[in-house]
Amino acid sequence: METIKAIQELRKERKRKFDQSVDLIVNLKNFDVRREALNTFIFVPHKLEKKFAAFFAKRSKFVDTITQEDFVKYKDLKDFKKLAKKYDAFLAAAPMMGKVATKFGRVFGPMNKMPSPLAGIVPKEDDEVVEAMLEKMGKAIRVKNKEMSIKISVGKENMDDDRLVANVEAAIKEIEKKLPKGRDNVKDVLVKFTMTKPVVVVERK
């Protein structure tokens, strides 16, 4: 099914009381999960709604900031988990990464919330650099799989069809580039809203 038709099909479903995520499911084949599992980022053309925080030496006007002086607020496991769940992603100034890893790594690592060189670590706390990184992170999607399918969010249902279609199709292409055998590793691709059944977009024999 064409991506646009799949999105329109999903919009016919009963409207929910919240803005549903648009999720992409890429089912794999001829793929060794133990040796070839992905842990990377892809980038889509249109920004996703994300909430960011930053580990910086000083407060930033562009993003919620956690300075080293704030570290004392986080003592118990529940404090770390609450912080991790409050934000979709974190960025950090490069000079602070060692301290961030020591303090937050054991909780943030398994939750895939640690700032990354691909999308999250800034060389200096310069306004232009921070703004550019936030723009980049808004279009970044983490791709990590431990099974024979990849599940990611590519937008929200309040985005218009053209933007959703562009994000879905870009995500499929980007994932195929990351796979060892490209398109030959893809069994099928489905798209769904949070509360709907999935609709097949791509099917390969």
N, CA and C atoms as an extended XYZ file, in Angstrom:
615
Properties=species:S:1:pos:R:3:atomname:S:1:resname:S:1:resid:I:1 pbc="F F F"
N         0.842       -1.195        0.000 N   MET     1
C         0.000        0.000        0.000 CA  MET     1
C         0.880        1.248        0.000 C   MET     1
N         0.480        2.251       -0.741 N   GLU     2
C         1.213        3.508       -0.718 CA  GLU     2
C         1.173        4.094        0.696 C   GLU     2
N         2.243        4.768        1.060 N   THR     3
C         2.323        5.342        2.414 CA  THR     3
C         1.165        6.296        2.686 C   THR     3
N         0.832        7.149        1.718 N   ILE     4
C        -0.245        8.127        1.922 CA  ILE     4
C        -1.573        7.422        2.186 C   ILE     4
N        -1.819        6.324        1.461 N   LYS     5
C        -3.072        5.577        1.656 CA  LYS     5
C        -3.090        4.907        3.030 C   LYS     5
N        -1.929        4.429        3.471 N   ALA     6
C        -1.846        3.799        4.799 CA  ALA     6
C        -2.167        4.811        5.898 C   ALA     6
N        -1.608        6.020        5.778 N   ILE     7
C        -1.871        7.080        6.769 CA  ILE     7
C        -3.357        7.441        6.769 C   ILE     7
N        -3.932        7.586        5.578 N   GLN     8
C        -5.355        7.937        5.473 CA  GLN     8
C        -6.243        6.831        6.042 C   GLN     8
N        -5.818        5.602        5.872 N   GLU     9
C        -6.550        4.454        6.432 CA  GLU     9
C        -6.553        4.531        7.961 C   GLU     9
N        -5.410        4.856        8.532 N   LEU    10
C        -5.296        4.959        9.992 CA  LEU    10
C        -6.136        6.110       10.539 C   LEU    10
N        -6.261        7.171        9.778 N   ARG    11
C        -7.044        8.327       10.239 CA  ARG    11
C        -8.535        8.021       10.314 C   ARG    11
N        -8.976        6.961        9.673 N   LYS    12
C       -10.403        6.586        9.715 CA  LYS    12
C       -10.784        5.950       11.047 C   LYS    12
N        -9.756        5.510       11.802 N   GLU    13
C       -10.011        4.846       13.085 CA  GLU    13
C       -10.592        5.843       14.096 C   GLU    13
N       -11.209        5.312       15.140 N   ARG    14
C       -11.812        6.145       16.175 CA  ARG    14
C       -10.785        7.097       16.782 C   ARG    14
N       -11.150        8.361       16.879 N   LYS    15
C       -10.259        9.386       17.432 CA  LYS    15
C       -10.093        9.177       18.934 C   LYS    15
N        -8.886        9.299       19.409 N   ARG    16
C        -8.604        9.144       20.840 CA  ARG    16
C        -8.511       10.514       21.513 C   ARG    16
N        -8.447       10.490       22.842 N   LYS    17
C        -8.429       11.749       23.595 CA  LYS    17
C        -7.022       12.344       23.696 C   LYS    17
N        -6.060       11.698       23.067 N   PHE    18
C        -4.699       12.234       23.097 CA  PHE    18
C        -4.122       12.155       21.680 C   PHE    18
N        -3.020       12.849       21.498 N   ASP    19
C        -2.373       12.897       20.189 CA  ASP    19
C        -1.495       11.655       20.035 C   ASP    19
N        -1.948       10.720       19.221 N   GLN    20
C        -1.255        9.436       19.120 CA  GLN    20
C         0.079        9.557       18.371 C   GLN    20
N         1.013        8.693       18.748 N   SER    21
C         2.267        8.583       18.009 CA  SER    21
C         2.022        7.806       16.723 C   SER    21
N         2.816        8.114       15.720 N   VAL    22
C         2.793        7.339       14.475 CA  VAL    22
C         4.023        6.438       14.510 C   VAL    22
N         3.774        5.135       14.594 N   ASP    23
C         4.857        4.177       14.805 CA  ASP    23
C         5.141        3.378       13.543 C   ASP    23
N         6.417        3.160       13.308 N   LEU    24
C         6.865        2.371       12.157 CA  LEU    24
C         7.432        1.052       12.674 C   LEU    24
N         7.024       -0.036       12.058 N   ILE    25
C         7.520       -1.364       12.440 CA  ILE    25
C         8.172       -1.986       11.208 C   ILE    25
N         9.451       -2.266       11.309 N   VAL    26
C        10.186       -2.901       10.206 CA  VAL    26
C        10.533       -4.326       10.648 C   VAL    26
N         9.880       -5.310       10.042 N   ASN    27
C        10.163       -6.710       10.347 CA  ASN    27
C        11.286       -7.207        9.442 C   ASN    27
N        12.222       -7.934       10.053 N   LEU    28
C        13.458       -8.310        9.355 CA  LEU    28
C        13.471       -9.772        8.930 C   LEU    28
N        14.374      -10.072        8.001 N   LYS    29
C        14.630      -11.455        7.576 CA  LYS    29
C        16.117      -11.575        7.227 C   LYS    29
N        16.612      -12.808        7.183 N   ASN    30
C        18.031      -13.052        6.857 CA  ASN    30
C        18.955      -12.169        7.699 C   ASN    30
N        18.632      -12.105        8.978 N   PHE    31
C        19.319      -11.163        9.866 CA  PHE    31
C        19.685      -11.872       11.169 C   PHE    31
N        20.951      -11.772       11.580 N   ASP    32
C        21.422      -12.387       12.815 CA  ASP    32
C        21.368      -11.343       13.938 C   ASP    32
N        20.342      -11.438       14.760 N   VAL    33
C        20.132      -10.429       15.809 CA  VAL    33
C        21.310      -10.363       16.777 C   VAL    33
N        21.916      -11.496       17.058 N   ARG    34
C        23.007      -11.499       18.042 CA  ARG    34
C        24.253      -10.780       17.513 C   ARG    34
N        24.522      -10.919       16.226 N   ARG    35
C        25.748      -10.331       15.671 CA  ARG    35
C        25.521       -8.994       14.967 C   ARG    35
N        24.309       -8.781       14.457 N   GLU    36
C        24.080       -7.632       13.583 CA  GLU    36
C        23.117       -6.577       14.152 C   GLU    36
N        22.693       -6.767       15.411 N   ALA    37
C        21.710       -5.847       16.006 CA  ALA    37
C        22.155       -4.386       15.855 C   ALA    37
N        21.196       -3.530       15.557 N   LEU    38
C        21.491       -2.115       15.334 CA  LEU    38
C        21.442       -1.315       16.634 C   LEU    38
N        22.296       -0.325       16.716 N   ASN    39
C        22.250        0.649       17.800 CA  ASN    39
C        22.797        1.938       17.213 C   ASN    39
N        21.916        2.704       16.586 N   THR    40
C        22.367        3.849       15.801 CA  THR    40
C        21.280        4.920       15.756 C   THR    40
N        21.500        5.961       14.997 N   PHE    41
C        20.506        7.017       14.797 CA  PHE    41
C        20.191        7.144       13.311 C   PHE    41
N        18.939        7.470       13.016 N   ILE    42
C        18.580        7.899       11.673 CA  ILE    42
C        17.973        9.296       11.794 C   ILE    42
N        17.896        9.988       10.661 N   PHE    43
C        17.372       11.355       10.675 CA  PHE    43
C        16.258       11.490        9.648 C   PHE    43
N        15.170       12.133       10.062 N   VAL    44
C        14.013       12.329        9.184 CA  VAL    44
C        13.889       13.814        8.848 C   VAL    44
N        13.153       14.168        7.770 N   PRO    45
C        13.113       15.568        7.337 CA  PRO    45
C        12.330       16.510        8.241 C   PRO    45
N        11.326       15.986        8.963 N   HIS    46
C        10.465       16.879        9.752 CA  HIS    46
C        10.581       16.586       11.240 C   HIS    46
N        10.686       17.664       12.016 N   LYS    47
C        10.918       17.555       13.456 CA  LYS    47
C         9.815       16.772       14.164 C   LYS    47
N        10.226       16.048       15.185 N   LEU    48
C         9.309       15.313       16.048 CA  LEU    48
C         9.119       16.124       17.322 C   LEU    48
N         7.990       15.939       17.962 N   GLU    49
C         7.756       16.635       19.242 CA  GLU    49
C         8.556       15.928       20.331 C   GLU    49
N         9.589       16.600       20.800 N   LYS    50
C        10.426       16.001       21.831 CA  LYS    50
C        10.730       17.029       22.910 C   LYS    50
N        10.929       16.517       24.110 N   LYS    51
C        11.285       17.386       25.232 CA  LYS    51
C        12.739       17.096       25.611 C   LYS    51
N        13.570       18.155       25.593 N   PHE    52
C        14.993       17.989       25.828 CA  PHE    52
C        15.449       18.635       27.140 C   PHE    52
N        16.533       18.091       27.679 N   ALA    53
C        17.261       18.742       28.769 CA  ALA    53
C        18.745       18.629       28.448 C   ALA    53
N        19.550       19.516       29.066 N   ALA    54
C        20.980       19.528       28.768 CA  ALA    54
C        21.811       19.560       30.042 C   ALA    54
N        22.927       18.858       29.993 N   PHE    55
C        23.925       18.922       31.072 CA  PHE    55
C        24.975       19.958       30.652 C   PHE    55
N        24.853       21.149       31.220 N   PHE    56
C        25.740       22.257       30.874 CA  PHE    56
C        26.358       22.864       32.130 C   PHE    56
N        27.446       23.607       31.946 N   ALA    57
C        28.094       24.297       33.071 CA  ALA    57
C        27.257       25.482       33.543 C   ALA    57
N        26.520       26.089       32.584 N   LYS    58
C        25.674       27.230       32.980 CA  LYS    58
C        24.298       27.090       32.317 C   LYS    58
N        23.325       27.814       32.853 N   ARG    59
C        21.954       27.733       32.342 CA  ARG    59
C        21.878       28.208       30.892 C   ARG    59
N        21.042       27.529       30.121 N   SER    60
C        20.832       27.914       28.718 CA  SER    60
C        19.405       28.428       28.553 C   SER    60
N        19.239       29.451       27.716 N   LYS    61
C        17.892       29.982       27.470 CA  LYS    61
C        17.119       29.119       26.473 C   LYS    61
N        17.814       28.164       25.851 N   PHE    62
C        17.180       27.358       24.806 CA  PHE    62
C        16.649       26.011       25.310 C   PHE    62
N        17.122       25.563       26.460 N   VAL    63
C        16.794       24.193       26.880 CA  VAL    63
C        16.871       24.091       28.407 C   VAL    63
N        16.019       23.249       28.992 N   ASP    64
C        16.098       22.981       30.434 CA  ASP    64
C        17.521       22.501       30.747 C   ASP    64
N        18.115       23.084       31.774 N   THR    65
C        19.527       22.813       32.037 CA  THR    65
C        19.745       22.171       33.399 C   THR    65
N        20.638       21.171       33.412 N   ILE    66
C        21.076       20.532       34.655 CA  ILE    66
C        22.568       20.841       34.781 C   ILE    66
N        22.931       21.662       35.768 N   THR    67
C        24.337       22.004       35.974 CA  THR    67
C        24.943       21.035       36.988 C   THR    67
N        26.262       21.098       37.141 N   GLN    68
C        26.913       20.198       38.091 CA  GLN    68
C        26.424       20.457       39.512 C   GLN    68
N        26.076       21.715       39.810 N   GLU    69
C        25.546       22.046       41.142 CA  GLU    69
C        24.217       21.316       41.400 C   GLU    69
N        23.494       21.012       40.304 N   ASP    70
C        22.198       20.327       40.435 CA  ASP    70
C        22.351       18.827       40.704 C   ASP    70
N        23.537       18.288       40.482 N   PHE    71
C        23.728       16.837       40.603 CA  PHE    71
C        23.324       16.316       41.977 C   PHE    71
N        23.508       17.149       43.019 N   VAL    72
C        23.211       16.698       44.396 CA  VAL    72
C        21.729       16.381       44.588 C   VAL    72
N        20.869       16.911       43.700 N   LYS    73
C        19.423       16.654       43.822 CA  LYS    73
C        19.090       15.192       43.515 C   LYS    73
N        19.999       14.520       42.808 N   TYR    74
C        19.711       13.157       42.356 CA  TYR    74
C        20.501       12.164       43.193 C   TYR    74
N        19.770       11.535       44.132 N   LYS    75
C        20.420       10.628       45.079 CA  LYS    75
C        19.953        9.191       44.894 C   LYS    75
N        18.639        9.009       44.818 N   ASP    76
C        18.084        7.652       44.754 CA  ASP    76
C        17.803        7.236       43.317 C   ASP    76
N        17.666        5.930       43.143 N   LEU    77
C        17.369        5.372       41.821 CA  LEU    77
C        16.109        5.994       41.240 C   LEU    77
N        15.127        6.218       42.097 N   LYS    78
C        13.858        6.787       41.616 CA  LYS    78
C        14.044        8.213       41.081 C   LYS    78
N        14.999        8.956       41.666 N   ASP    79
C        15.285       10.321       41.188 CA  ASP    79
C        15.842       10.295       39.762 C   ASP    79
N        16.764        9.358       39.531 N   PHE    80
C        17.364        9.236       38.202 CA  PHE    80
C        16.322        8.809       37.171 C   PHE    80
N        15.506        7.843       37.555 N   LYS    81
C        14.486        7.335       36.622 CA  LYS    81
C        13.433        8.398       36.313 C   LYS    81
N        13.071        9.160       37.326 N   LYS    82
C        12.085       10.235       37.133 CA  LYS    82
C        12.620       11.267       36.140 C   LYS    82
N        13.902       11.617       36.282 N   LEU    83
C        14.532       12.578       35.371 CA  LEU    83
C        14.574       12.004       33.948 C   LEU    83
N        14.974       10.752       33.828 N   ALA    84
C        15.087       10.121       32.503 CA  ALA    84
C        13.736       10.076       31.798 C   ALA    84
N        12.686        9.815       32.562 N   LYS    85
C        11.352        9.702       31.959 CA  LYS    85
C        10.735       11.063       31.637 C   LYS    85
N        11.212       12.098       32.303 N   LYS    86
C        10.646       13.436       32.095 CA  LYS    86
C        11.001       13.991       30.713 C   LYS    86
N        12.151       13.552       30.169 N   TYR    87
C        12.626       14.081       28.890 CA  TYR    87
C        12.801       12.966       27.861 C   TYR    87
N        12.608       13.334       26.598 N   ASP    88
C        12.786       12.355       25.515 CA  ASP    88
C        14.260       12.118       25.211 C   ASP    88
N        15.069       13.153       25.379 N   ALA    89
C        16.497       13.023       25.074 CA  ALA    89
C        17.286       14.091       25.823 C   ALA    89
N        18.585       13.830       25.968 N   PHE    90
C        19.473       14.739       26.685 CA  PHE    90
C        20.667       15.100       25.815 C   PHE    90
N        21.128       16.354       25.978 N   LEU    91
C        22.390       16.713       25.376 CA  LEU    91
C        23.346       17.142       26.473 C   LEU    91
N        24.610       17.227       26.123 N   ALA    92
C        25.615       17.577       27.129 CA  ALA    92
C        26.772       18.302       26.457 C   ALA    92
N        27.412       19.186       27.229 N   ALA    93
C        28.653       19.808       26.777 CA  ALA    93
C        29.752       18.757       26.898 C   ALA    93
N        30.598       18.662       25.871 N   ALA    94
C        31.641       17.627       25.846 CA  ALA    94
C        32.481       17.571       27.136 C   ALA    94
N        32.894       18.723       27.696 N   PRO    95
C        33.722       18.653       28.913 CA  PRO    95
C        33.004       18.021       30.118 C   PRO    95
N        31.673       17.967       30.073 N   MET    96
C        30.916       17.410       31.211 CA  MET    96
C        30.588       15.935       31.050 C   MET    96
N        30.891       15.358       29.881 N   MET    97
C        30.417       13.996       29.608 CA  MET    97
C        30.933       12.956       30.601 C   MET    97
N        32.175       13.106       31.042 N   GLY    98
C        32.729       12.148       32.008 CA  GLY    98
C        31.935       12.150       33.303 C   GLY    98
N        31.625       13.341       33.798 N   LYS    99
C        30.862       13.472       35.048 CA  LYS    99
C        29.431       12.978       34.866 C   LYS    99
N        28.849       13.273       33.688 N   VAL   100
C        27.477       12.823       33.403 CA  VAL   100
C        27.426       11.294       33.372 C   VAL   100
N        28.406       10.689       32.701 N   ALA   101
C        28.448        9.220       32.599 CA  ALA   101
C        28.596        8.581       33.977 C   ALA   101
N        29.466        9.167       34.816 N   THR   102
C        29.690        8.621       36.160 CA  THR   102
C        28.426        8.705       37.018 C   THR   102
N        27.751        9.854       36.948 N   LYS   103
C        26.596       10.102       37.819 CA  LYS   103
C        25.317        9.436       37.290 C   LYS   103
N        25.073        9.525       35.974 N   PHE   104
C        23.774        9.120       35.424 CA  PHE   104
C        23.827        7.877       34.525 C   PHE   104
N        25.021        7.457       34.162 N   GLY   105
C        25.177        6.397       33.163 CA  GLY   105
C        24.487        5.084       33.481 C   GLY   105
N        24.540        4.651       34.745 N   ARG   106
C        23.986        3.323       35.073 CA  ARG   106
C        22.475        3.263       34.878 C   ARG   106
N        21.813        4.421       34.972 N   VAL   107
C        20.366        4.453       34.742 CA  VAL   107
C        20.060        4.881       33.303 C   VAL   107
N        20.741        5.922       32.844 N   PHE   108
C        20.463        6.456       31.510 CA  PHE   108
C        20.882        5.497       30.393 C   PHE   108
N        21.986        4.781       30.621 N   GLY   109
C        22.501        3.861       29.590 CA  GLY   109
C        21.468        2.833       29.135 C   GLY   109
N        20.964        2.007       30.057 N   PRO   110
C        19.972        0.998       29.671 CA  PRO   110
C        18.672        1.587       29.113 C   PRO   110
N        18.384        2.863       29.458 N   MET   111
C        17.156        3.509       28.958 CA  MET   111
C        17.389        4.266       27.638 C   MET   111
N        18.613        4.132       27.103 N   ASN   112
C        18.988        4.819       25.847 CA  ASN   112
C        18.828        6.334       25.944 C   ASN   112
N        19.145        6.899       27.094 N   LYS   113
C        18.987        8.341       27.288 CA  LYS   113
C        20.330        9.087       27.411 C   LYS   113
N        21.440        8.364       27.316 N   MET   114
C        22.736        9.040       27.423 CA  MET   114
C        22.981        9.914       26.197 C   MET   114
N        23.493       11.137       26.391 N   PRO   115
C        23.849       11.970       25.231 CA  PRO   115
C        24.831       11.223       24.332 C   PRO   115
N        24.663       11.394       23.019 N   SER   116
C        25.478       10.648       22.058 CA  SER   116
C        26.254       11.610       21.161 C   SER   116
N        27.450       11.204       20.703 N   PRO   117
C        28.196       12.051       19.752 CA  PRO   117
C        27.412       12.294       18.462 C   PRO   117
N        26.528       11.359       18.083 N   LEU   118
C        25.732       11.515       16.864 CA  LEU   118
C        24.611       12.526       17.037 C   LEU   118
N        24.065       12.587       18.236 N   ALA   119
C        22.952       13.508       18.490 CA  ALA   119
C        22.894       13.818       19.971 C   ALA   119
N        23.686       14.794       20.392 N   GLY   120
C        23.575       15.147       21.802 CA  GLY   120
C        24.782       15.781       22.455 C   GLY   120
N        25.982       15.554       21.923 N   ILE   121
C        27.152       16.130       22.579 CA  ILE   121
C        27.622       17.366       21.805 C   ILE   121
N        27.670       18.496       22.509 N   VAL   122
C        28.111       19.738       21.861 CA  VAL   122
C        29.522       20.083       22.337 C   VAL   122
N        30.390       20.542       21.423 N   PRO   123
C        31.773       20.843       21.814 CA  PRO   123
C        31.880       22.020       22.772 C   PRO   123
N        30.939       22.985       22.640 N   LYS   124
C        30.961       24.136       23.551 CA  LYS   124
C        29.546       24.677       23.719 C   LYS   124
N        29.326       25.384       24.836 N   GLU   125
C        27.995       25.897       25.159 CA  GLU   125
C        27.747       27.240       24.471 C   GLU   125
N        27.862       27.246       23.187 N   ASP   126
C        27.646       28.440       22.381 CA  ASP   126
C        26.200       28.418       21.876 C   ASP   126
N        25.512       29.564       21.920 N   ASP   127
C        24.092       29.607       21.552 CA  ASP   127
C        23.817       28.987       20.187 C   ASP   127
N        24.618       29.346       19.199 N   GLU   128
C        24.399       28.827       17.845 CA  GLU   128
C        24.599       27.326       17.783 C   GLU   128
N        25.612       26.844       18.468 N   VAL   129
C        25.911       25.401       18.492 CA  VAL   129
C        24.773       24.641       19.170 C   VAL   129
N        24.305       25.183       20.294 N   VAL   130
C        23.207       24.537       21.039 CA  VAL   130
C        21.931       24.512       20.197 C   VAL   130
N        21.607       25.634       19.569 N   GLU   131
C        20.415       25.691       18.714 CA  GLU   131
C        20.492       24.692       17.571 C   GLU   131
N        21.666       24.613       16.954 N   ALA   132
C        21.850       23.681       15.824 CA  ALA   132
C        21.702       22.226       16.284 C   ALA   132
N        22.236       21.911       17.464 N   MET   133
C        22.125       20.540       17.978 CA  MET   133
C        20.680       20.201       18.329 C   MET   133
N        19.948       21.146       18.913 N   LEU   134
C        18.540       20.904       19.235 CA  LEU   134
C        17.722       20.673       17.961 C   LEU   134
N        18.042       21.426       16.919 N   GLU   135
C        17.376       21.240       15.623 CA  GLU   135
C        17.656       19.843       15.081 C   GLU   135
N        18.909       19.432       15.166 N   LYS   136
C        19.318       18.111       14.682 CA  LYS   136
C        18.652       17.000       15.488 C   LYS   136
N        18.640       17.165       16.826 N   MET   137
C        18.063       16.137       17.690 CA  MET   137
C        16.555       16.002       17.502 C   MET   137
N        15.926       17.113       17.100 N   GLY   138
C        14.487       17.076       16.853 CA  GLY   138
C        14.111       16.174       15.692 C   GLY   138
N        15.097       15.906       14.819 N   LYS   139
C        14.857       15.052       13.650 CA  LYS   139
C        15.548       13.689       13.770 C   LYS   139
N        16.170       13.452       14.929 N   ALA   140
C        16.914       12.207       15.139 CA  ALA   140
C        16.024       11.142       15.775 C   ALA   140
N        16.171        9.920       15.303 N   ILE   141
C        15.432        8.790       15.881 CA  ILE   141
C        16.431        7.694       16.210 C   ILE   141
N        16.407        7.235       17.439 N   ARG   142
C        17.311        6.144       17.829 CA  ARG   142
C        16.754        4.822       17.317 C   ARG   142
N        17.604        4.047       16.700 N   VAL   143
C        17.210        2.729       16.182 CA  VAL   143
C        18.012        1.677       16.931 C   VAL   143
N        17.302        0.862       17.682 N   LYS   144
C        17.958       -0.189       18.469 CA  LYS   144
C        17.068       -1.412       18.444 C   LYS   144
N        17.625       -2.544       18.083 N   ASN   145
C        16.780       -3.750       18.081 CA  ASN   145
C        17.496       -4.924       18.717 C   ASN   145
N        16.706       -5.708       19.463 N   LYS   146
C        17.223       -6.943       20.058 CA  LYS   146
C        16.429       -8.137       19.539 C   LYS   146
N        15.555       -7.860       18.587 N   GLU   147
C        14.718       -8.925       18.020 CA  GLU   147
C        14.592       -8.704       16.523 C   GLU   147
N        13.771       -9.510       15.872 N   MET   148
C        13.671       -9.470       14.415 CA  MET   148
C        12.721       -8.385       13.914 C   MET   148
N        12.580       -7.331       14.678 N   SER   149
C        11.807       -6.183       14.201 CA  SER   149
C        12.333       -4.914       14.843 C   SER   149
N        12.171       -3.813       14.130 N   ILE   150
C        12.588       -2.498       14.607 CA  ILE   150
C        11.323       -1.668       14.771 C   ILE   150
N        11.144       -1.083       15.946 N   LYS   151
C         9.948       -0.267       16.212 CA  LYS   151
C        10.400        1.136       16.603 C   LYS   151
N         9.942        2.128       15.849 N   ILE   152
C        10.308        3.517       16.137 CA  ILE   152
C         9.094        4.427       15.948 C   ILE   152
N         9.131        5.593       16.588 N   SER   153
C         8.096        6.604       16.387 CA  SER   153
C         8.616        7.616       15.373 C   SER   153
N         7.804        7.903       14.341 N   VAL   154
C         8.247        8.820       13.280 CA  VAL   154
C         7.439       10.116       13.248 C   VAL   154
N         6.556       10.301       14.229 N   GLY   155
C         5.762       11.529       14.263 CA  GLY   155
C         4.539       11.385       15.138 C   GLY   155
N         3.672       12.394       15.066 N   LYS   156
C         2.405       12.387       15.792 CA  LYS   156
C         1.271       12.581       14.788 C   LYS   156
N         0.077       12.110       15.156 N   GLU   157
C        -1.044       12.174       14.214 CA  GLU   157
C        -1.466       13.610       13.888 C   GLU   157
N        -1.034       14.590       14.706 N   ASN   158
C        -1.398       15.980       14.396 CA  ASN   158
C        -0.549       16.575       13.261 C   ASN   158
N         0.487       15.847       12.842 N   MET   159
C         1.275       16.287       11.688 CA  MET   159
C         0.460       16.059       10.422 C   MET   159
N         0.659       16.902        9.412 N   ASP   160
C        -0.121       16.706        8.186 CA  ASP   160
C         0.407       15.499        7.412 C   ASP   160
N        -0.422       15.020        6.475 N   ASP   161
C        -0.100       13.788        5.756 CA  ASP   161
C         1.246       13.866        5.043 C   ASP   161
N         1.519       14.991        4.392 N   ASP   162
C         2.759       15.110        3.626 CA  ASP   162
C         3.988       14.938        4.508 C   ASP   162
N         3.942       15.551        5.687 N   ARG   163
C         5.092       15.448        6.594 CA  ARG   163
C         5.246       14.024        7.128 C   ARG   163
N         4.122       13.408        7.475 N   LEU   164
C         4.184       12.033        7.963 CA  LEU   164
C         4.712       11.088        6.892 C   LEU   164
N         4.215       11.242        5.685 N   VAL   165
C         4.671       10.396        4.580 CA  VAL   165
C         6.173       10.578        4.367 C   VAL   165
N         6.634       11.827        4.390 N   ALA   166
C         8.067       12.105        4.196 CA  ALA   166
C         8.905       11.444        5.290 C   ALA   166
N         8.438       11.519        6.540 N   ASN   167
C         9.178       10.911        7.647 CA  ASN   167
C         9.185        9.387        7.553 C   ASN   167
N         8.023        8.806        7.224 N   VAL   168
C         7.930        7.337        7.096 CA  VAL   168
C         8.877        6.852        6.008 C   VAL   168
N         8.810        7.476        4.841 N   GLU   169
C         9.610        6.999        3.713 CA  GLU   169
C        11.104        7.238        3.925 C   GLU   169
N        11.436        8.366        4.554 N   ALA   170
C        12.852        8.627        4.864 CA  ALA   170
C        13.370        7.609        5.876 C   ALA   170
N        12.553        7.300        6.894 N   ALA   171
C        12.968        6.343        7.926 CA  ALA   171
C        13.213        4.959        7.329 C   ALA   171
N        12.333        4.533        6.424 N   ILE   172
C        12.512        3.219        5.780 CA  ILE   172
C        13.841        3.180        5.020 C   ILE   172
N        14.099        4.218        4.238 N   LYS   173
C        15.341        4.274        3.450 CA  LYS   173
C        16.574        4.291        4.352 C   LYS   173
N        16.497        5.092        5.425 N   GLU   174
C        17.644        5.203        6.337 CA  GLU   174
C        17.921        3.875        7.042 C   GLU   174
N        16.857        3.189        7.458 N   ILE   175
C        17.031        1.889        8.123 CA  ILE   175
C        17.634        0.886        7.151 C   ILE   175
N        17.150        0.875        5.919 N   GLU   176
C        17.696       -0.049        4.914 CA  GLU   176
C        19.194        0.186        4.709 C   GLU   176
N        19.612        1.454        4.755 N   LYS   177
C        21.039        1.762        4.594 CA  LYS   177
C        21.878        1.187        5.735 C   LYS   177
N        21.267        1.112        6.925 N   LYS   178
C        21.997        0.633        8.102 CA  LYS   178
C        22.057       -0.896        8.181 C   LYS   178
N        21.168       -1.567        7.467 N   LEU   179
C        21.112       -3.027        7.521 CA  LEU   179
C        22.219       -3.639        6.658 C   LEU   179
N        22.820       -4.765        7.097 N   PRO   180
C        23.950       -5.341        6.359 CA  PRO   180
C        23.610       -5.721        4.912 C   PRO   180
N        22.393       -6.191        4.668 N   LYS   181
C        21.999       -6.566        3.306 CA  LYS   181
C        20.939       -5.619        2.737 C   LYS   181
N        20.805       -4.452        3.352 N   GLY   182
C        19.879       -3.451        2.837 CA  GLY   182
C        18.453       -3.943        2.728 C   GLY   182
N        17.839       -3.685        1.575 N   ARG   183
C        16.434       -4.073        1.333 CA  ARG   183
C        16.201       -5.570        1.527 C   ARG   183
N        17.240       -6.373        1.277 N   ASP   184
C        17.093       -7.833        1.380 CA  ASP   184
C        16.920       -8.301        2.824 C   ASP   184
N        17.184       -7.408        3.785 N   ASN   185
C        16.942       -7.746        5.196 CA  ASN   185
C        15.525       -7.391        5.650 C   ASN   185
N        14.744       -6.746        4.775 N   VAL   186
C        13.406       -6.287        5.164 CA  VAL   186
C        12.340       -7.262        4.674 C   VAL   186
N        11.604       -7.796        5.634 N   LYS   187
C        10.489       -8.709        5.302 CA  LYS   187
C         9.250       -7.905        4.954 C   LYS   187
N         8.883       -6.989        5.852 N   ASP   188
C         7.768       -6.073        5.572 CA  ASP   188
C         7.858       -4.859        6.493 C   ASP   188
N         7.092       -3.835        6.143 N   VAL   189
C         7.060       -2.594        6.927 CA  VAL   189
C         5.603       -2.242        7.190 C   VAL   189
N         5.303       -1.935        8.449 N   LEU   190
C         3.944       -1.573        8.829 CA  LEU   190
C         3.946       -0.218        9.526 C   LEU   190
N         2.822        0.463        9.457 N   VAL   191
C         2.675        1.745       10.156 CA  VAL   191
C         1.398        1.694       10.988 C   VAL   191
N         1.431        2.323       12.154 N   LYS   192
C         0.253        2.318       13.026 CA  LYS   192
C         0.246        3.582       13.878 C   LYS   192
N        -0.941        3.924       14.393 N   PHE   193
C        -1.038        4.917       15.458 CA  PHE   193
C        -0.966        4.144       16.773 C   PHE   193
N        -0.736        4.855       17.874 N   THR   194
C        -0.566        4.199       19.177 CA  THR   194
C        -1.637        3.141       19.448 C   THR   194
N        -2.900        3.485       19.205 N   MET   195
C        -4.012        2.608       19.599 CA  MET   195
C        -4.670        1.868       18.425 C   MET   195
N        -4.042        1.871       17.260 N   THR   196
C        -4.661        1.190       16.118 CA  THR   196
C        -3.911       -0.093       15.779 C   THR   196
N        -4.540       -0.885       14.936 N   LYS   197
C        -3.844       -2.037       14.373 CA  LYS   197
C        -2.915       -1.539       13.269 C   LYS   197
N        -1.822       -2.264       13.015 N   PRO   198
C        -0.896       -1.816       11.969 CA  PRO   198
C        -1.426       -2.056       10.555 C   PRO   198
N        -0.976       -1.209        9.631 N   VAL   199
C        -1.313       -1.329        8.217 CA  VAL   199
C        -0.009       -1.580        7.457 C   VAL   199
N        -0.014       -2.539        6.553 N   VAL   200
C         1.200       -2.872        5.787 CA  VAL   200
C         1.474       -1.786        4.736 C   VAL   200
N         2.724       -1.306        4.722 N   VAL   201
C         3.143       -0.314        3.733 CA  VAL   201
C         4.029       -0.970        2.669 C   VAL   201
N         4.941       -1.834        3.124 N   VAL   202
C         5.869       -2.527        2.222 CA  VAL   202
C         5.838       -4.007        2.545 C   VAL   202
N         5.778       -4.822        1.509 N   GLU   203
C         5.826       -6.278        1.702 CA  GLU   203
C         6.781       -6.858        0.680 C   GLU   203
N         7.801       -7.570        1.163 N   ARG   204
C         8.776       -8.180        0.257 CA  ARG   204
C         8.777       -9.687        0.452 C   ARG   204
N         8.733      -10.406       -0.616 N   LYS   205
C         8.726      -11.880       -0.548 CA  LYS   205
C        10.106      -12.386       -0.166 C   LYS   205
